[in-house]
Amino acid sequence: MAKELLLRLSEAGPDAPDFEDRFIELRDIVLLHAQREERYEFPHLRHTTDARTRERMADAVRVAEMVAPTRPHPGVESASANLLLLLLLGPGLAMVDRIRDAIRDALRDARPA
């Protein structure tokens, strides 16, 4: 759901009439997700894993972030689909996303103030 909202926000842009409502909806989804992680998932991991395992998990997340796409790609919400996307398409999508981000930023920086 968050990926779909991000995509709609990105495509419509900040001037869209429902941008603020969609942005608030996205904020609420992200905050709920973070709250669940903090309350349930992270305490569970702290109680069921040792420090070395958590360090390896953190390393794996950092590596995944380096090759992960920077834009939402709806349709890969399940864990297995996300893993498949990351392993098969992640580096390519990440490169395309980063090029698009660089172009967007360059165009934004080139606009007169």
N, CA and C atoms as a LAMMPS dump frame, in Angstrom:
ITEM: TIMESTEP
0
ITEM: NUMBER OF ATOMS
339
ITEM: BOX BOUNDS ff ff ff
-5.0000000000000000e+02 5.0000000000000000e+02
-5.0000000000000000e+02 5.0000000000000000e+02
-5.0000000000000000e+02 5.0000000000000000e+02
ITEM: ATOMS id mol type element x y z
1 1 1 N 0.818 -1.195 0
2 1 2 C 0 0 0
3 1 3 C 0.865 1.263 0
4 2 1 N 1.922 1.264 0.813
5 2 2 C 2.8 2.428 0.848
6 2 3 C 3.478 2.631 -0.501
7 3 1 N 3.885 1.533 -1.145
8 3 2 C 4.529 1.657 -2.456
9 3 3 C 3.587 2.29 -3.466
10 4 1 N 2.325 1.879 -3.429
11 4 2 C 1.351 2.446 -4.366
12 4 3 C 1.143 3.933 -4.103
13 5 1 N 1.065 4.305 -2.829
14 5 2 C 0.911 5.723 -2.492
15 5 3 C 2.128 6.529 -2.931
16 6 1 N 3.324 5.995 -2.686
17 6 2 C 4.534 6.684 -3.11
18 6 3 C 4.552 6.885 -4.62
19 7 1 N 4.168 5.862 -5.334
20 7 2 C 4.139 5.965 -6.786
21 7 3 C 3.142 7.029 -7.231
22 8 1 N 1.944 7.016 -6.644
23 8 2 C 0.938 8.026 -7.019
24 8 3 C 1.413 9.433 -6.679
25 9 1 N 2.029 9.595 -5.498
26 9 2 C 2.546 10.911 -5.114
27 9 3 C 3.633 11.369 -6.073
28 10 1 N 4.516 10.453 -6.427
29 10 2 C 5.612 10.783 -7.335
30 10 3 C 5.098 11.154 -8.717
31 11 1 N 4.153 10.402 -9.217
32 11 2 C 3.625 10.658 -10.565
33 11 3 C 2.79 11.928 -10.615
34 12 1 N 1.976 12.152 -9.596
35 12 2 C 1.075 13.305 -9.609
36 12 3 C 1.797 14.603 -9.273
37 13 1 N 2.805 14.521 -8.426
38 13 2 C 3.552 15.708 -8.024
39 13 3 C 2.857 16.48 -6.924
40 14 1 N 3.565 17.418 -6.333
41 14 2 C 3.038 18.147 -5.177
42 14 3 C 1.899 19.107 -5.508
43 15 1 N 1.67 19.375 -6.776
44 15 2 C 0.583 20.289 -7.152
45 15 3 C -0.749 19.569 -7.353
46 16 1 N -0.757 18.247 -7.221
47 16 2 C -1.998 17.49 -7.393
48 16 3 C -2.99 17.892 -6.304
49 17 1 N -4.272 17.949 -6.64
50 17 2 C -5.265 18.409 -5.661
51 17 3 C -5.357 17.539 -4.414
52 18 1 N -5.07 16.238 -4.537
53 18 2 C -5.174 15.369 -3.361
54 18 3 C -3.813 15.027 -2.763
55 19 1 N -2.765 15.776 -3.147
56 19 2 C -1.41 15.467 -2.685
57 19 3 C -1.322 15.46 -1.161
58 20 1 N -1.847 16.486 -0.523
59 20 2 C -1.728 16.585 0.931
60 20 3 C -2.444 15.422 1.628
61 21 1 N -3.638 15.076 1.164
62 21 2 C -4.366 13.956 1.763
63 21 3 C -3.609 12.649 1.59
64 22 1 N -3.071 12.413 0.396
65 22 2 C -2.308 11.177 0.132
66 22 3 C -1.025 11.156 0.956
67 23 1 N -0.395 12.332 1.105
68 23 2 C 0.837 12.416 1.88
69 23 3 C 0.564 12.1 3.353
70 24 1 N -0.529 12.608 3.877
71 24 2 C -0.908 12.324 5.266
72 24 3 C -1.213 10.839 5.43
73 25 1 N -1.883 10.257 4.452
74 25 2 C -2.167 8.823 4.48
75 25 3 C -0.858 8.018 4.495
76 26 1 N 0.091 8.418 3.668
77 26 2 C 1.386 7.742 3.63
78 26 3 C 2.103 7.884 4.971
79 27 1 N 2.085 9.082 5.531
80 27 2 C 2.713 9.309 6.834
81 27 3 C 2.136 8.372 7.879
82 28 1 N 0.821 8.248 7.902
83 28 2 C 0.171 7.385 8.89
84 28 3 C 0.562 5.918 8.715
85 29 1 N 0.66 5.472 7.473
86 29 2 C 1.052 4.092 7.198
87 29 3 C 2.491 3.846 7.664
88 30 1 N 3.377 4.783 7.353
89 30 2 C 4.787 4.636 7.735
90 30 3 C 4.936 4.66 9.252
91 31 1 N 4.23 5.555 9.915
92 31 2 C 4.311 5.629 11.375
93 31 3 C 3.779 4.353 12.034
94 32 1 N 2.69 3.803 11.511
95 32 2 C 2.152 2.554 12.044
96 32 3 C 3.148 1.414 11.847
97 33 1 N 3.763 1.361 10.679
98 33 2 C 4.769 0.334 10.4
99 33 3 C 5.937 0.451 11.392
100 34 1 N 6.44 1.665 11.582
101 34 2 C 7.553 1.886 12.505
102 34 3 C 7.164 1.521 13.934
103 35 1 N 5.947 1.867 14.324
104 35 2 C 5.466 1.552 15.664
105 35 3 C 5.424 0.037 15.887
106 36 1 N 4.949 -0.688 14.897
107 36 2 C 4.905 -2.149 15.013
108 36 3 C 6.301 -2.744 15.109
109 37 1 N 7.227 -2.211 14.303
110 37 2 C 8.607 -2.695 14.384
111 37 3 C 9.179 -2.458 15.771
112 38 1 N 9.009 -1.238 16.287
113 38 2 C 9.571 -0.893 17.591
114 38 3 C 8.939 -1.693 18.737
115 39 1 N 7.643 -1.906 18.669
116 39 2 C 6.947 -2.592 19.756
117 39 3 C 7.073 -4.104 19.717
118 40 1 N 7.061 -4.682 18.519
119 40 2 C 6.969 -6.139 18.414
120 40 3 C 8.183 -6.789 17.767
121 41 1 N 8.551 -6.306 16.58
122 41 2 C 9.584 -7.007 15.822
123 41 3 C 10.973 -6.833 16.428
124 42 1 N 11.383 -5.634 16.751
125 42 2 C 12.717 -5.421 17.294
126 42 3 C 12.893 -6.077 18.668
127 43 1 N 11.927 -5.947 19.588
128 43 2 C 12.085 -6.661 20.86
129 43 3 C 12.18 -8.18 20.664
130 44 1 N 11.392 -8.704 19.739
131 44 2 C 11.456 -10.141 19.453
132 44 3 C 12.848 -10.528 18.964
133 45 1 N 13.402 -9.747 18.058
134 45 2 C 14.743 -10.032 17.551
135 45 3 C 15.792 -9.935 18.659
136 46 1 N 15.665 -8.932 19.528
137 46 2 C 16.625 -8.792 20.62
138 46 3 C 16.583 -9.991 21.566
139 47 1 N 15.402 -10.567 21.754
140 47 2 C 15.261 -11.704 22.672
141 47 3 C 15.586 -13.047 22.036
142 48 1 N 15.55 -13.122 20.72
143 48 2 C 15.734 -14.427 20.073
144 48 3 C 17.043 -14.545 19.297
145 49 1 N 17.847 -13.477 19.263
146 49 2 C 19.12 -13.53 18.546
147 49 3 C 20.232 -12.97 19.421
148 50 1 N 21.46 -13.377 19.115
149 50 2 C 22.598 -12.816 19.848
150 50 3 C 23.125 -11.584 19.113
151 51 1 N 24.043 -10.869 19.752
152 51 2 C 24.56 -9.619 19.196
153 51 3 C 25.234 -9.845 17.843
154 52 1 N 25.982 -10.918 17.699
155 52 2 C 26.684 -11.192 16.438
156 52 3 C 25.681 -11.407 15.298
157 53 1 N 24.62 -12.136 15.567
158 53 2 C 23.59 -12.356 14.548
159 53 3 C 22.955 -11.042 14.144
160 54 1 N 22.665 -10.189 15.11
161 54 2 C 22.071 -8.879 14.8
162 54 3 C 23.038 -8.014 13.995
163 55 1 N 24.331 -8.104 14.281
164 55 2 C 25.322 -7.362 13.502
165 55 3 C 25.334 -7.846 12.055
166 56 1 N 25.274 -9.152 11.855
167 56 2 C 25.243 -9.699 10.49
168 56 3 C 23.964 -9.283 9.777
169 57 1 N 22.863 -9.268 10.504
170 57 2 C 21.6 -8.83 9.897
171 57 3 C 21.698 -7.363 9.479
172 58 1 N 22.288 -6.524 10.322
173 58 2 C 22.456 -5.103 9.995
174 58 3 C 23.347 -4.934 8.772
175 59 1 N 24.409 -5.73 8.692
176 59 2 C 25.281 -5.683 7.508
177 59 3 C 24.5 -6.053 6.251
178 60 1 N 23.674 -7.084 6.358
179 60 2 C 22.88 -7.517 5.199
180 60 3 C 21.908 -6.421 4.762
181 61 1 N 21.325 -5.72 5.71
182 61 2 C 20.411 -4.618 5.373
183 61 3 C 21.171 -3.506 4.659
184 62 1 N 22.373 -3.175 5.15
185 62 2 C 23.164 -2.122 4.502
186 62 3 C 23.508 -2.502 3.053
187 63 1 N 23.868 -3.75 2.827
188 63 2 C 24.174 -4.202 1.47
189 63 3 C 22.919 -4.123 0.599
190 64 1 N 21.797 -4.582 1.14
191 64 2 C 20.545 -4.544 0.382
192 64 3 C 20.172 -3.11 0.018
193 65 1 N 20.395 -2.173 0.924
194 65 2 C 20.069 -0.776 0.649
195 65 3 C 20.921 -0.209 -0.484
196 66 1 N 22.159 -0.7 -0.609
197 66 2 C 23.033 -0.195 -1.673
198 66 3 C 22.559 -0.615 -3.064
199 67 1 N 21.9 -1.762 -3.157
200 67 2 C 21.473 -2.24 -4.475
201 67 3 C 19.961 -2.169 -4.665
202 68 1 N 19.27 -1.682 -3.67
203 68 2 C 17.808 -1.626 -3.753
204 68 3 C 17.359 -0.439 -4.598
205 69 1 N 16.241 -0.598 -5.298
206 69 2 C 15.665 0.536 -6.036
207 69 3 C 15.322 1.684 -5.083
208 70 1 N 15.358 2.9 -5.602
209 70 2 C 15.04 4.068 -4.768
210 70 3 C 13.608 4.54 -4.968
211 71 1 N 12.894 3.9 -5.871
212 71 2 C 11.503 4.267 -6.146
213 71 3 C 10.598 3.092 -5.829
214 72 1 N 9.34 3.368 -5.534
215 72 2 C 8.413 2.27 -5.257
216 72 3 C 8.115 1.474 -6.522
217 73 1 N 8.011 0.188 -6.366
218 73 2 C 7.66 -0.695 -7.477
219 73 3 C 6.499 -1.579 -7.017
220 74 1 N 5.256 -1.077 -7.17
221 74 2 C 4.085 -1.831 -6.715
222 74 3 C 4.02 -3.213 -7.356
223 75 1 N 3.439 -4.129 -6.604
224 75 2 C 3.29 -5.485 -7.1
225 75 3 C 4.281 -6.443 -6.474
226 76 1 N 5.178 -5.921 -5.653
227 76 2 C 6.161 -6.788 -4.992
228 76 3 C 6.096 -6.581 -3.476
229 77 1 N 4.876 -6.623 -2.954
230 77 2 C 4.681 -6.379 -1.538
231 77 3 C 5.035 -7.576 -0.658
232 78 1 N 4.958 -8.786 -1.186
233 78 2 C 5.264 -9.953 -0.35
234 78 3 C 6.766 -10.061 -0.138
235 79 1 N 7.159 -10.716 0.939
236 79 2 C 8.578 -10.877 1.247
237 79 3 C 9.301 -11.621 0.134
238 80 1 N 8.679 -12.687 -0.377
239 80 2 C 9.342 -13.46 -1.43
240 80 3 C 9.457 -12.65 -2.719
241 81 1 N 8.442 -11.873 -3.053
242 81 2 C 8.518 -11.04 -4.259
243 81 3 C 9.576 -9.952 -4.093
244 82 1 N 9.664 -9.369 -2.91
245 82 2 C 10.693 -8.363 -2.652
246 82 3 C 12.081 -8.96 -2.792
247 83 1 N 12.277 -10.16 -2.23
248 83 2 C 13.575 -10.817 -2.324
249 83 3 C 13.914 -11.124 -3.778
250 84 1 N 12.939 -11.628 -4.512
251 84 2 C 13.153 -11.94 -5.919
252 84 3 C 13.498 -10.671 -6.7
253 85 1 N 12.763 -9.592 -6.434
254 85 2 C 13.051 -8.317 -7.096
255 85 3 C 14.47 -7.869 -6.778
256 86 1 N 14.847 -7.951 -5.513
257 86 2 C 16.167 -7.512 -5.104
258 86 3 C 17.26 -8.346 -5.769
259 87 1 N 17.091 -9.661 -5.765
260 87 2 C 18.129 -10.538 -6.311
261 87 3 C 18.225 -10.471 -7.832
262 88 1 N 17.093 -10.461 -8.499
263 88 2 C 17.106 -10.517 -9.961
264 88 3 C 17.147 -9.151 -10.629
265 89 1 N 16.359 -8.244 -10.129
266 89 2 C 16.208 -6.954 -10.803
267 89 3 C 16.755 -5.779 -10.01
268 90 1 N 17.005 -5.989 -8.734
269 90 2 C 17.395 -4.893 -7.845
270 90 3 C 18.502 -4.007 -8.369
271 91 1 N 19.666 -4.578 -8.71
272 91 2 C 20.75 -3.7 -9.169
273 91 3 C 20.383 -2.901 -10.421
274 92 1 N 19.705 -3.521 -11.367
275 92 2 C 19.296 -2.802 -12.572
276 92 3 C 18.282 -1.718 -12.274
277 93 1 N 17.264 -2.067 -11.473
278 93 2 C 16.265 -1.062 -11.1
279 93 3 C 16.899 0.048 -10.281
280 94 1 N 17.813 -0.317 -9.394
281 94 2 C 18.483 0.692 -8.577
282 94 3 C 19.238 1.677 -9.459
283 95 1 N 19.936 1.162 -10.47
284 95 2 C 20.694 2.028 -11.366
285 95 3 C 19.743 2.962 -12.127
286 96 1 N 18.673 2.408 -12.669
287 96 2 C 17.698 3.224 -13.408
288 96 3 C 17.075 4.261 -12.469
289 97 1 N 16.699 3.83 -11.265
290 97 2 C 16.101 4.766 -10.313
291 97 3 C 17.067 5.889 -9.962
292 98 1 N 18.324 5.553 -9.739
293 98 2 C 19.297 6.57 -9.358
294 98 3 C 19.566 7.545 -10.515
295 99 1 N 19.552 7.056 -11.738
296 99 2 C 19.699 7.942 -12.903
297 99 3 C 18.501 8.884 -12.98
298 100 1 N 17.301 8.325 -12.803
299 100 2 C 16.092 9.17 -12.818
300 100 3 C 16.153 10.201 -11.698
301 101 1 N 16.61 9.787 -10.512
302 101 2 C 16.723 10.725 -9.393
303 101 3 C 17.711 11.843 -9.719
304 102 1 N 18.84 11.493 -10.332
305 102 2 C 19.85 12.491 -10.677
306 102 3 C 19.31 13.48 -11.713
307 103 1 N 18.607 12.976 -12.706
308 103 2 C 18.01 13.855 -13.724
309 103 3 C 16.976 14.775 -13.09
310 104 1 N 16.112 14.195 -12.263
311 104 2 C 15.097 15.006 -11.573
312 104 3 C 15.751 16.099 -10.746
313 105 1 N 16.804 15.738 -9.985
314 105 2 C 17.479 16.722 -9.146
315 105 3 C 18.164 17.798 -9.979
316 106 1 N 18.78 17.385 -11.087
317 106 2 C 19.45 18.359 -11.958
318 106 3 C 18.443 19.338 -12.557
319 107 1 N 17.293 18.819 -12.986
320 107 2 C 16.257 19.687 -13.547
321 107 3 C 15.707 20.628 -12.489
322 108 1 N 15.526 20.111 -11.29
323 108 2 C 15.014 20.943 -10.197
324 108 3 C 16.022 22.044 -9.857
325 109 1 N 17.317 21.688 -9.826
326 109 2 C 18.348 22.668 -9.507
327 109 3 C 18.518 23.705 -10.612
328 110 1 N 18.168 23.348 -11.84
329 110 2 C 18.338 24.254 -12.982
330 110 3 C 17.194 25.253 -13.106
331 111 1 N 16.073 24.983 -12.419
332 111 2 C 14.921 25.904 -12.502
333 111 3 C 15.262 27.219 -11.857
334 112 1 N 14.791 28.312 -12.474
335 112 2 C 14.993 29.623 -11.838
336 112 3 C 14.167 29.714 -10.561
337 113 1 N 14.719 30.369 -9.583
338 113 2 C 14.043 30.481 -8.284
339 113 3 C 12.934 31.488 -8.292
